[in-house]
Amino acid sequence: MARSAGGLGGVLDDVLAPAPQDRYDAPAGSAVAALERLPVKGKAPKTGYSREQFGQAWRDVDANGCDTRDDVLARDLTDVVFSRTDPCQVSSGVLVDPYTPKEIRFQRGPRSAEVQIDHVVALSDAWQTGAQQWTPQQREQFANDPLNLLAVDGPLNAAKGDGDAATWLPPNKGFRCQYVARQIAVKAEYGAWVTQAEHDAMADVLATCPRQPLPRDDGGVGPGDAQTGTAPGGTASTAPYASCSAAREAGAGPLRSGDPGWNPRLDRDGDGVACA
């Protein structure tokens, strides 16, 4: 946006400034529109940062009885096999890594680290762009929010470190629009800001996909609209609820075996009742 300082400079600014329709034609709900609403500031000092500032790792924030890591593995992998002794624990599956993209066969055990859960907006980056002012509860929610989590290639996740869009983007160029849109959605959701370099890098990516939408607030957990118990068109859905939070939001709790939306993974004690 051009800034007017008055006098001849201000007149020139007004003459050279792009027309309003050129500046604000981003589609509603698009990542481009959301990016332009994010505050742009310099990074705060990293002083005081530690992983512990973001609470318990992989806490069960959606109250489905399963920890966040297993929830994300179950969401992002295919051919998922669960433990015979723990209905939440993902024993194996196949990941088509969005960052490369290559196929990785996940097997819990010594090679578990081949698939890691990436914080799309790194915790350290969040700490320097607003999280220092959040409550401990907000930071813990952020660290376990499926919107900010993706199962990805482990070594590549380690190489990313705490990089933001200005310093790291997925090698898979076909995924960059979705990646940047997710970062924007996360920062918008939690009131974090972006640096100028980060903003410009995001804008460069989105210039190739100006209609890229923001991802859903639920981070895509579960099969589309079945999350809320509603099928397209507003009709009742019998697809399993992915979490007790989704069931309660739809007014469906408690769930009993045989009810529409019943999901045995939510019944941790096996008594036929979930989300009570």
Phi, psi and omega per residue, in radians:
M1 nan 2.287 -3.137
A2 -1.241 2.491 3.111
R3 -1.874 2.297 -3.140
S4 -1.713 2.214 3.137
A5 -1.862 0.151 -3.126
G6 1.493 2.922 3.114
G7 1.115 -2.731 -3.085
L8 -1.090 -0.685 3.133
G9 -1.034 -0.735 3.136
G10 -1.130 -0.666 3.123
V11 -1.111 -0.779 3.128
L12 -1.095 -0.684 3.100
D13 -1.021 -0.768 -3.112
D14 -1.155 -0.637 -3.129
V15 -1.229 -0.724 -3.035
L16 -1.488 -0.273 -3.097
A17 -1.116 2.432 3.106
P18 -1.148 2.673 3.120
A19 -1.100 2.618 -3.098
P20 -0.921 -0.681 -3.116
Q21 -1.158 -0.445 3.098
D22 -1.292 -0.492 -3.080
R23 -1.550 -0.518 -2.939
Y24 -2.160 0.592 -3.103
D25 -1.649 0.204 3.112
A26 -1.153 2.347 -3.116
P27 -1.073 2.497 3.068
A28 -1.041 2.406 -3.131
G29 1.443 0.018 -3.126
S30 -1.510 2.773 3.085
A31 -1.130 -0.609 3.124
V32 -1.059 -0.811 -3.139
A33 -1.106 -0.725 -3.136
A34 -1.180 -0.646 3.123
L35 -1.046 -0.714 -3.097
E36 -1.221 -0.231 3.091
R37 -1.642 -0.171 -3.140
L38 -1.313 2.394 3.049
P39 -1.120 2.561 3.101
V40 -1.999 2.065 -3.124
K41 -2.531 2.961 2.985
G42 -1.357 2.810 3.127
K43 -1.276 2.454 3.019
A44 -1.298 2.821 3.093
P45 -1.051 2.629 3.127
K46 -1.403 -0.027 -3.099
T47 -0.872 2.287 3.080
G48 1.560 -0.089 -3.102
Y49 -1.272 2.401 2.923
S50 -2.733 2.757 3.118
R51 -1.027 -0.564 -3.114
E52 -1.125 -0.365 3.106
Q53 -1.129 -0.286 -3.114
F54 -1.866 0.375 2.966
G55 1.304 -2.860 -3.080
Q56 -1.149 2.276 3.108
A57 -1.237 2.328 3.060
W58 1.038 0.708 3.078
R59 -1.198 2.598 -3.136
D60 -1.396 1.332 -3.042
V61 -1.322 -0.367 -3.123
D62 -1.663 0.080 3.032
A63 1.014 0.630 3.061
N64 -1.717 0.073 3.105
G65 1.533 -0.058 -3.116
C66 -2.056 2.548 -3.135
D67 -1.301 2.816 -3.003
T68 -1.091 -0.652 -3.115
R69 -1.065 -0.806 3.133
D70 -1.180 -0.614 3.074
D71 -1.028 -0.766 -3.101
V72 -1.250 -0.684 3.066
L73 -1.054 -0.769 3.141
A74 -1.121 -0.583 3.128
R75 -1.276 -0.767 -2.926
D76 -1.648 -0.332 3.134
L77 -1.619 2.764 2.973
T78 -1.977 2.963 -3.118
D79 0.901 0.740 -3.063
V80 -1.274 2.345 3.023
V81 -2.073 2.235 3.138
F82 -1.696 2.729 3.106
S83 -1.062 2.505 3.096
R84 -1.233 -0.403 -3.085
T85 -1.772 -0.231 -3.128
D86 -2.433 1.889 -3.078
P87 -1.144 -0.189 3.109
C88 -1.593 -0.540 -2.936
Q89 -1.355 2.146 3.093
V90 -1.406 2.044 -3.140
S91 -1.512 -0.646 -3.120
S92 -2.783 2.918 3.120
G93 2.982 -3.116 -3.110
V94 -2.149 2.239 3.102
L95 -1.934 2.186 2.872
V96 -1.589 1.756 -3.004
D97 -1.095 2.110 -3.121
P98 -1.191 -0.353 -3.043
Y99 -1.470 -0.343 -3.048
T100 -1.862 -0.781 -0.372
P101 -1.594 2.229 3.056
K102 -2.227 2.817 -3.132
E103 -1.599 2.209 -3.127
I104 -2.126 2.229 3.086
R105 -1.603 1.923 -3.108
F106 -1.451 2.347 3.044
Q107 -2.432 2.058 -3.134
R108 -1.102 2.371 -3.110
G109 2.437 -2.548 -3.072
P110 -1.036 -0.426 -3.092
R111 -1.832 0.307 -3.119
S112 -0.992 -0.589 -3.055
A113 -1.213 -0.109 3.063
E114 -1.136 -0.420 3.007
V115 -2.089 2.146 3.118
Q116 -2.136 2.831 3.093
I117 -1.750 2.014 -3.096
D118 -1.573 2.334 2.881
H119 -1.401 1.883 -3.046
V120 -1.000 -0.795 2.882
V121 -1.683 1.923 -3.048
A122 -1.057 2.585 -3.114
L123 -1.060 -0.729 3.119
S124 -1.103 -0.709 3.095
D125 -1.103 -0.745 3.113
A126 -1.073 -0.697 -3.141
W127 -1.017 -0.624 -3.090
Q128 -1.574 -0.036 -3.124
T129 -2.258 0.606 3.009
G130 2.331 -0.470 -2.986
A131 -1.192 -0.328 3.104
Q132 -1.081 -0.445 -3.125
Q133 -1.636 -0.061 3.137
W134 -1.385 2.818 3.026
T135 -1.313 2.766 3.064
P136 -0.961 -0.639 -3.141
Q137 -1.154 -0.684 3.112
Q138 -1.149 -0.690 3.133
R139 -1.171 -0.683 3.119
E140 -1.145 -0.718 3.091
Q141 -1.075 -0.758 3.129
F142 -1.023 -0.794 -3.078
A143 -1.186 -0.329 -3.102
N144 -2.048 0.213 -3.084
D145 -1.391 2.107 3.140
P146 -1.004 -0.443 3.087
L147 -1.056 -0.500 -3.073
N148 -1.808 0.241 -3.022
L149 -2.240 2.384 3.052
L150 -2.450 2.423 2.978
A151 -1.365 2.228 -3.031
V152 -2.528 3.053 3.055
D153 -1.035 2.162 -3.043
G154 -1.050 -0.954 -3.137
P155 -1.034 -0.636 3.130
L156 -1.207 -0.628 3.072
N157 -1.086 -0.716 3.108
A158 -1.119 -0.656 3.134
A159 -1.191 -0.574 3.106
K160 -1.097 -0.693 -3.121
G161 1.035 -2.279 -3.133
D162 -1.845 0.469 -3.107
G163 -1.142 2.534 3.017
D164 -1.771 -3.029 -3.051
A165 -1.120 -0.380 3.130
A166 -1.324 -0.381 -3.064
T167 -2.058 -0.243 -3.135
W168 -2.676 2.311 3.002
L169 -2.360 2.670 -3.140
P170 -1.034 2.434 3.054
P171 -1.010 -0.536 3.097
N172 -1.282 1.716 -3.079
K173 -1.097 -0.455 3.131
G174 -1.210 -0.229 -3.142
F175 -1.836 -0.074 -3.012
R176 -1.123 -0.636 3.126
C177 -1.104 -0.781 3.122
Q178 -1.144 -0.684 -3.125
Y179 -1.093 -0.871 -3.133
V180 -1.141 -0.688 3.117
A181 -1.074 -0.654 3.121
R182 -1.194 -0.715 3.078
Q183 -1.042 -0.758 -3.141
I184 -1.113 -0.766 3.141
A185 -1.059 -0.723 3.138
V186 -1.133 -0.838 -3.106
K187 -1.131 -0.645 3.099
A188 -1.169 -0.705 -3.110
E189 -1.093 -0.661 -3.037
Y190 -1.808 0.013 3.103
G191 1.310 0.446 3.072
A192 -1.451 2.838 3.130
W193 -1.954 3.054 3.069
V194 -2.116 2.676 2.995
T195 -1.394 2.903 3.114
Q196 -1.081 -0.741 3.140
A197 -1.114 -0.686 3.113
E198 -1.138 -0.815 3.104
H199 -0.969 -0.819 -3.074
D200 -1.165 -0.671 3.110
A201 -1.138 -0.722 3.095
M202 -1.108 -0.760 -3.136
A203 -1.095 -0.668 3.116
D204 -1.088 -0.745 3.113
V205 -1.129 -0.823 -3.053
L206 -1.244 -0.286 3.055
A207 -1.083 -0.413 3.114
T208 -1.502 -0.173 -3.086
C209 -2.622 1.115 -2.987
P210 -1.114 -0.276 3.123
R211 -1.755 0.200 3.139
Q212 -1.020 2.109 -3.125
P213 -1.405 2.782 2.970
L214 -1.245 2.556 3.072
P215 -1.208 2.798 3.105
R216 -1.062 2.657 -3.129
D217 -1.091 -0.441 -3.129
D218 -1.414 0.027 3.105
G219 1.279 0.173 3.110
G220 1.457 0.240 -3.141
V221 -1.205 2.167 3.084
G222 1.602 2.988 -3.021
P223 -1.466 1.482 3.033
G224 1.033 -2.315 -3.042
D225 -1.240 -0.130 3.092
A226 -1.101 -0.325 3.107
Q227 -0.966 -0.671 -3.071
T228 -1.729 0.049 -3.132
G229 1.343 0.303 -3.116
T230 -2.232 2.274 3.092
A231 -1.527 2.835 3.088
P232 -0.941 2.340 -3.087
G233 1.706 -0.108 3.049
G234 1.546 0.154 3.133
T235 -1.500 2.756 -3.104
A236 -1.143 2.504 3.132
S237 -1.990 2.534 3.072
T238 -1.811 0.082 3.112
A239 -1.140 2.532 -3.092
P240 -1.093 2.448 3.006
Y241 -1.220 2.438 -3.139
A242 -1.429 -0.344 -3.107
S243 -2.676 2.795 3.062
C244 -1.171 -0.546 3.101
S245 -1.068 -0.760 3.130
A246 -1.135 -0.681 3.127
A247 -1.122 -0.775 -3.108
R248 -1.166 -0.673 3.127
E249 -1.078 -0.530 3.117
A250 -1.543 0.066 3.137
G251 1.245 0.503 -3.018
A252 -1.851 -0.040 -3.111
G253 -1.560 2.629 -0.099
P254 -1.306 2.721 3.097
L255 -1.737 2.498 3.062
R256 -2.148 2.623 -3.136
S257 -0.909 2.215 -3.104
G258 1.741 -0.285 3.093
D259 -1.188 2.655 2.988
P260 -0.999 2.318 -3.135
G261 1.491 0.056 3.135
W262 -1.023 2.350 3.085
N263 -2.313 1.941 -3.103
P264 -1.058 -0.354 3.115
R265 -1.171 -0.379 -3.140
L266 -1.480 -0.156 -3.119
D267 -1.709 1.405 -3.028
R268 -1.175 -0.557 -3.081
D269 -1.681 0.014 3.028
G270 1.215 0.424 -3.097
D271 -1.665 0.101 3.110
G272 1.482 0.089 3.131
V273 -2.248 2.314 3.123
A274 -2.300 2.701 3.045
C275 1.053 0.657 -3.137
A276 -1.263 nan nan
